[in-house]
Amino acid sequence: MSVLDKVLSLRPGNTVARVGAGSRIPLLNPRELLRALARTPVALPCIPVQAKGALPGLLRAARAEDAVLGLACPHPLADRGAAERFVAAVHEAAVEAEHARPLFLQAGPVRVARVDGDALGPLQEGLFRVVDAGFTLVSLDLSRLDSYAAVEALNVLAGPVSERELSLELTAPASSGGDPLDAYRTLLEGLRQWKVPVRFVRVAEGALGVGEPDVELVRRLVDLAADYDAVVTVGEVGAGVPRALPTYVAAGVRKVDCVGAFERLALGAWPPEVRASVEEKAVAAGLPPGELLSVLEEQLPPLTQGARDKLEALCFSEAMEVVSALGATRSGTGSMHFLADRRGD
């Protein structure tokens, strides 16, 4: 049995059910990749796909750098078919490219704003659809709730993820003053009591200070998360990405969600009048323009072949820098050999 065959046996059941047992794409639970890279100074790169035309460039960069890669759908609950279409598009692009490096698929962050039944019921239903679509990581943003409401919400929402033993990522409620880690501590302690497993604790880059990140705060959060068998994600990493990323890796961060230039590149693929329309609607909806683009893409005029080629090339270049800065170069083959040798552990 080849290394790839052994690694394919580790794919979660929900992913196999979606792409088929005959698929040769190693779509894995990021928990497995953390296990494989536990002793390596690396953070898992995760890039939001805001225009599906970027997929070939992102996959090509992962192959060129021999790297693991996460691809995020920012809008998995935009409509009933959004999650399925995203997974199908990634799988199709990976099959066409004969991609054989480990991938993981992230849904969200999904924003949770209320805890009443009218809000949680549809959210839970949507998360079941996300899991059935084949995602291996679900990210929930609880920053609009207080800590106790967040625990209450997760007692309802975590079921679809934990039942399938997939990875759950949480953005904690905003701090109400004092130690900024208090909200994380309260949330994680409450979830431990409810036996809700959390693998990733997410903090937005903007919460780490203006300019240079507060490295001491990051390290404290890394230590706190470790007490609950979790690791830290830094999310919404924007401009100047390659310069800042090694700092996060050195501080112990194990996953980084890189928006970086990808939002600008995705928007720039469309003509100015289309871009202006998306940006105007984004302001009205209170969303980042790139995130709204990922929702509206199928309603927009299709990109010309020249625009698609340019988007692919620019995303390839940007992703190469991200992967390298996170220490993920050569993480693909190394993690696959580790998992193949220890898949029964």
N, C-alpha and C positions, 0 to 999 in steps of 0.2 A: 504494500500500500504506500503510495507517494505521500510526501509531506502535505501537499494540498488536500488529498483525500482525507487524511487524518484531521486536518484543521476543519474541513467542511463538516465533519461529524460533530463539531462543537457548535454549529449554528443553532440559534434558538428555534424552537418548534414553530413559533408564529412566523418567522422569516421564511423557513422552508415551505410552510403552507402557502405563503404568498408567492414566492418565486419558483417553486417547484423543486422536487428532490433532484432533478437532473441539472439544476443550475450549478455552475462551477465558480460562482462568485463568493468569496469568503466574507459574507456579511455577518459580523460577530457582535456579541455583547461586549461593550467596552470594559466591563468587569474582567473579561478574559485578557484583554490587552494590558490592563493594569497589572494583572498577575504576571504576565510575561515580561513586562518591563519594570518590575518592582525595584530592581537594583540598578536601573539605568537613569541617569539624569535627563529626563525627557518629560515633556507635557504633550498630551494627545492634542493634535491640531483639529479643530472643528470649525468649518466654514459654512455660513448660511448661504444657501443657494437662492439668490434673489432673481436670477434669470436662468432658466434651464440650459440656455446656450453656453453657459459657463462650464457645464459639467465635463465636456471633453478636455478642456484645459486643466481643470482641477485634478482629474484622474491622471492625465499625462504627467503632471508635476509629481504626484505620488509615486508613479512608476519611475520617473527619472531620479527621484531621491530615495527610492526603495523605502517608502514611508507608509506607516499606518495613517489613516485619514478618516475624519468624521465629517459628514455632510448633514446640515441641519435644514429642516423645513420650518421656516418661521411661522407658518400659518396652517398648521395641520387641521384646525377646526373651521377653516374659512367656509367650507361647504362640505356636504356629506362625502364628496369624492376626492377632496383635496389630498388627503393622506395617501390614498391608493395611487393617485396619478403621480405623486412625487416619487414613491418607491418604484413604480413602474418605469419612470423616466431615468432614475439612477441605475436601475438594473439593466435597462436597454443600453444605456451609454457604456456601462461596464462590460456587458457582453460584447458589444461592437468593438471595444478596445482590447478585449481578451484580458481584462484586468485580473491580476492574481495576487494583489496585496490586500491586507486586511482593511475592511471598511466597517464603520458603524454609522447608523442612521439615527439622528436626534430629531425628536418632535418638540418644537417650541424653542424658547420658553412660552408656555401657555399661561396667560395672566388669569389669576383667580382674584376677583374683586369682591365677591360676596359669599356668605355661607348659608343663606337661606335655601330651602328646598327647591325653589324655582330656579336658582342659579346652579346648585350642585348637581341636581338630577341631569340636566342636559350636558353638563361638563363630564359627568361620569360616563354617560352614554357615548359622548365624543371620544373619551379616552379608550373605551372598548374598541371603537372603530380604528383608532390610531394603532393600538396593539395588534388588531387583526390585520392591519395594513402591512405589518412587518417591521416596524421601528424597534430598535433594541435599547433605546434610551429615551425616556420621557422627562422633560424639564418643566417644572411648574414654578411660576413666579408668584410668591406669596407676599410681595413687598407692600401691597395695599391693605393687608390685614394686620391685626395685632397678633401677638404670639399665640394666645389661647384660641382665637378664631382659626388661626392657621392649622393648629393641631386638630381642631374639630373638622376642618375641611379635609385634611389629609386622611383622617380616619374613614372618610367616605371615598375619596378620590384615588387613594393609593392601591385599592383592590385590583383593578385591571392590570397594573404593573407588577405588583408583588406576587400575584397568583401565578404569573408566567415566569417569575424569577428574572425579570428584566431589570435594567438599571433605572433608578429614580434619582433625579437631580432637583434640588430645591434652592430657590432664592428666598432668604428669610425675610420676615417683616422688617420694615425700617426701624432703626433704633429711635427710641423716644427720649434720648439723652443719656448721659453717663457713658459707660463703657459700650462702644459700638458692637461688641461681641455678645452683649447680654441677650439680644434677640435670638441670635444663633444658638446660644447655650440653652435658653428656655425652650426653643423649638426642638432641638435635638433631644433634650431630656424628656420632653413630653412624648416624642415619637418612640423613644426607647421604651417608655412605659406601655405604650400602645402596641409595641412590637412591630412598628413600621420600619422596614429596612431602607436606609438612605445611603446611596453610594457616593453621590457628588453633592457638595455644598457650593453654591454659586454666589459670587459677589461681583457686582458690576464694577468695571474699572473706575467709573466716576465716583464710586464710594470710597476709593482708596486715596483720594486727594487730587489736587490740581497739579499738573506738571509731573514731577517724579512721583511714583507710587510710594505709599507709606509701607516700606518693606517690613518694618517691625510689626505692623498690623497684620500684614499677610502671613508672616511667620506664626503669629499668635493664633490666627484662624486655622492655619495648617495643623498646629498642635491640638487645637480644640476639636477639629474634625476627626483627627486620628483617634481621639478618646472614644469616638462613637463609630469607629471602623469606616470612616468616610474620608474622601479626599476633596481638595479645593479646585473649583473651576473659577477662572477670572473671565467674566463675560463682557460683551459690548466693547471689546478692545478696538480702538479706532485708529486715528492718524498716528503715524510714526511707529507702526506695528513692529517691524523687525528690530528696531533699536530697543524697545522696551521688553520684548519677550524673554531674552535671557535672564533678566532680573527676576521675572516670575518663576522661571525654572529653578534658579538658584535658591529662591525662597521656599521651594517645596511644592509649588502649584503643579497639579498633574493633568490639567486640561485647560485649554484656552479657546474661547469662542472669538474668532477673529473677524470682525466686520471690516476693519481696515479700509483699504481702497476698493474692496469688492462692491460695496454699495455704489460708489461713484462710477465704477466700470460698468456695472449692470445698467444704471440709468443712462450712461453715456452711449450705450449701444443704440438707443432709439433717437429719432430726429428731435430737434429742439422743441417743436410744438407738442409732441407726445410727452416728452420729459416734463415740460412745464405743466401740462395737465395733471400728470401723476403727482407732481410736487404740490400743486394747489389742492388736490383732493387729500393728500397726506396731511396737510396743515388742518384741514377741516375735520379729519378723522382722528387727529392727535396721534398719528403713527409716524415712524421714520419713513422717508420716501421709498427706500429700498424694500422695506417690509411690505408696504402697500403694493409696490411693483410686483412682488412675488404672488400677491393675491390677484392682481389684475392682468397678469401677463397674457393669459389666454384670450383676453378680450381686446388686446392691443393689436395693431397691425403687425404681421409677422416681420421679423428681421430679414434684411437682405442677406445674401450669402456673404457678401463682403463684411457686413457688420458682425455676423456670426463668427467669421474667421478672426476678425480683430478682437472680439470679446474673448474668444478662446485663447488667443496668443497672450493678451494682457493678463488674463486670469492665471494662465500657466506661469508667467513670470512672477506675479505677485505671490502665488501659492508656493513657488520654489523658495522664495525668501522666508515666508512664514515657517515652512517645514524646517528649513535649516536653522532658523533662529530659535526654534523650540527644541532643538537637539534630536529631532525625529528622523534625520537622515539615517538610512540603513536599519530603521526600526521594523520595517516590514518583514524581511526575510528572517531576521533574528527572532522576532516574536513568533513567527510561524514555526520555526524549528523548536522553540521552547514548548509551544503548545502541542505540537505533534508528539514530542517525547514525553509530555506529562499530562496528556489529555484525560487520563484516568485518575489523576490525583484529586 
